[in-house]
């Protein structure tokens, strides 16, 4: 899949599912704006389209998105993160005017997460080297979290290049590769894992990197079943049964 790249990526589609994230959405969008600005300095001809999917939101998340002229909102009543990500990609493609799939890159994160300034630049560097799928790492936000829990998390996670982790909060994929693999499945959980499995079966060029980690919320209240918050809650309470 990576053989036909030839030049650089011309379009980036940033997709962010949100479920009642009025407290955490502003820093997420601030970080994405910084990443857009950093990319514009190094690759001024790359067009970035950002879509926030308001998945059954009943708070002020919509107003927060509307206040940012560079962010597009789309509403979803599905109540499933996989459906939200899929809808976000579809909407971004339409807003970008049906861009060339080979020269278009999807960057996925979550509304409770903060990306580093070089997040997009690093993904596009790998994309322009022929990578079809970039799997990044995440770090739990230590603010307000028991230091012992943070230490326990780090003891179980070695964040290096070649890591085995899959996180929808830090994932990038070429649009042509995404479409060939069938896109994000409309699942309540593990839509990111299913996409990665399909891309690997198709022979896509996959890079797992720790070079652009995303900081994600350390909360215990999960927006998606078996998501990151559920993992942290289980880590704090072994009786809940920690996933492998």
C-alpha atoms as one frame of an Amber mdcrd trajectory, in Angstrom:
protein
   0.000   0.000   0.000   2.853   2.378   0.662   4.448   2.016  -2.774   2.445
   4.681  -4.599   2.973   7.691  -2.322   5.482   9.467  -4.530   5.224  12.926
  -2.937   3.950  14.427   0.281   0.523  14.282   1.847  -1.699  17.112   0.618
  -4.704  16.737   2.944  -4.952  15.870   6.626  -8.276  14.876   8.174  -8.264
  15.220  11.969 -11.115  13.321  13.636 -12.096  13.741  17.304 -15.082  11.938
  18.880 -16.541  13.717  21.940 -19.135  12.700  24.529 -19.919  15.483  27.008
 -16.346  16.775  27.156 -16.900  20.466  27.905 -14.148  20.422  30.560 -11.483
  18.587  28.579 -12.330  19.626  25.022 -10.749  23.129  25.218  -7.206  21.883
  25.980  -7.643  19.203  23.318  -8.541  21.815  20.713  -5.770  24.136  21.916
  -3.262  21.348  21.353  -4.653  20.558  17.902  -4.421  24.223  16.950  -0.770
  24.235  18.025  -0.144  21.085  15.973  -1.831  22.679  12.944   0.330  25.773
  13.310   3.503  23.716  13.622   2.602  21.766  10.484   1.824  24.975   8.588
   5.325  26.247   9.330   6.994  23.147   7.903   4.422  22.160   5.233   2.396
  25.278   4.335   0.702  23.610   1.365  -0.911  20.837   3.420  -4.615  21.452
   4.058  -5.954  20.367   7.478  -9.647  19.631   8.022 -10.671  19.075  11.655
 -13.959  17.439  12.633 -15.300  16.949  16.155 -18.077  14.374  16.356 -20.562
  15.322  19.081 -21.743  11.865  20.104 -24.927  12.249  22.149 -23.549  15.404
  23.775 -25.891  17.178  26.208 -23.375  19.683  27.593 -21.677  22.768  26.125
 -19.304  20.838  23.842 -21.123  22.084  20.724 -20.725  25.715  21.743 -17.029
  25.197  22.395 -16.566  23.793  18.892 -18.618  26.554  17.293 -16.304  29.147
  18.860 -13.395  27.843  16.777 -13.723  28.742  13.121 -11.277  26.066  11.974
 -13.197  23.194  13.628 -16.247  21.540  12.074 -18.885  19.812  14.191 -21.054
  16.874  13.250 -23.658  15.352  15.549 -24.138  11.642  16.131 -26.839   9.797
  18.041 -25.120   6.419  17.722 -23.599   6.367  21.198 -20.694   4.255  19.919
 -17.162   5.554  19.530 -16.556   3.441  16.430 -19.606   4.938  14.729 -18.457
   8.424  15.795 -14.979   7.976  14.331 -16.402   6.556  11.117 -18.844   9.451
  10.757 -16.040  11.916  11.468 -13.936  10.509   8.652 -16.874  10.593   6.253
 -17.649  14.207   7.134 -14.003  15.258   6.830 -13.747  13.671   3.376 -16.835
  15.602   2.256 -15.551  18.888   3.694 -12.206  18.378   1.970 -13.994  17.927
  -1.346 -13.173  14.272  -1.936  -9.378  14.479  -1.791  -6.954  12.003  -3.384
  -7.049   8.999  -0.997  -3.359   8.198  -1.457  -2.304  11.770  -0.635  -4.717
  12.139   2.289  -3.909  11.298   5.897  -6.358  10.658   8.756  -5.167  11.655
  12.251  -7.301  10.296  15.085  -7.375  11.416  18.709  -9.932  11.806  21.527
 -11.605  14.833  23.101 -10.081  14.094  26.516  -6.553  14.074  25.105  -3.784
  16.600  24.408  -1.500  16.044  21.422   2.088  17.357  21.255   2.883  20.267
  18.896   4.773  17.977  16.505   1.978  15.381  16.401   0.851  16.045  12.827
   4.337  16.832  11.523   5.672  13.525  12.837   2.815  11.512  11.359   3.275
  13.157   7.961   7.016  12.582   8.079   6.321   8.877   8.432   3.530   8.994
   5.847   5.779  10.613   3.262   8.339   7.878   3.899   5.745   5.321   2.745
   4.035   4.380   6.009   0.354   3.485   5.776  -0.486   3.328   9.476   1.121
   5.072  12.466   0.431   3.719  15.953   1.354   6.203  18.672   1.555   5.971
  22.434  -0.509   7.589  25.183   0.366   8.760  28.678  -2.184   9.182  31.481
  -2.498  12.748  32.722  -0.974  12.695  36.207  -2.987  15.680  37.464  -5.285
  14.602  40.276  -4.251  10.945  40.001  -2.595   8.939  42.779   1.156   8.852
  41.997   1.187   5.163  42.884  -1.333   4.478  40.128   0.767   6.401  37.613
   3.821   4.381  38.676   1.844   1.156  38.296   0.747   2.185  34.817   4.309
   2.944  33.732   5.494  -0.383  35.177   3.178  -2.166  32.736   3.912   0.008
  29.700   7.285   0.337  28.034   6.848   3.208  25.592   9.423   2.661  22.881
   9.441   2.481  19.099   8.020  -0.856  18.022   5.560  -0.922  20.950   2.535
  -3.273  20.768  -0.185  -0.766  21.692  -3.166   0.491  19.697  -4.885   3.711
  20.766  -7.573   5.565  18.869  -6.332   8.649  20.728  -3.042   8.483  18.837
  -3.428   6.863  15.448  -2.768   7.985  11.883  -3.661   6.200   8.649  -3.573
   6.896   4.927  -7.086   7.353   3.590  -6.615   4.805   0.780  -5.445   2.251
   3.340  -8.350   3.073   5.648 -10.889   2.607   2.856  -9.357  -0.651   1.670
  -9.536  -1.999   5.230 -13.212  -1.063   5.529 -12.779   1.888   7.889 -13.649
   2.111  11.565 -16.287  -0.444  12.476 -19.361   1.034  14.203 -18.507  -0.644
  17.505 -18.817   0.603  21.102 -15.178  -0.335  21.747 -12.041  -1.678  19.992
 -12.866  -0.105  16.634  -9.227   0.998  16.492  -7.948  -2.528  17.121 -10.224
  -3.987  14.427  -9.002  -1.436  11.878  -5.359  -2.193  12.665  -5.972  -5.925
  12.354  -7.536  -5.441   8.913  -4.675  -3.229   7.720  -2.097  -5.743   8.868
  -3.977  -8.509   7.013  -3.939  -6.350   3.893  -0.161  -5.987   4.138  -0.071
  -2.296   5.044   3.179  -0.658   6.119   2.773  -0.126   9.870   5.023   1.895
  12.180   4.638   1.896  15.970   6.339   4.953  17.398   6.807   6.577  20.797
   8.083   9.805  19.244   4.821  11.809  19.602   2.991  10.667  22.763  -0.505
  11.936  23.511  -1.539  12.772  27.082  -4.999  11.456  27.859  -7.291  11.902
  30.839  -6.522   9.970  34.010 -10.194   9.817  35.007 -11.923   6.592  36.066
 -15.343   7.444  34.604 -15.404   5.781  31.198 -17.056   7.277  28.110 -16.577
   3.982  26.253 -16.803   0.496  27.800 -13.409  -1.175  28.214 -11.698   2.069
  27.231  -8.711   3.814  28.814 -10.659   5.008  31.873 -11.886   1.472  32.524
  -8.303   0.219  32.324  -7.120   2.768  34.897 -10.018   1.903  37.203  -9.115
  -1.781  37.004  -5.450  -0.954  37.622  -6.463   0.888  40.791  -8.728  -1.964
  41.937  -7.271  -5.433  41.127 -10.577  -7.048  42.167 -12.102  -5.666  38.970
  -9.814  -7.815  36.832  -7.154  -6.013  34.843  -7.142  -6.687  31.084  -4.003
  -8.269  29.674
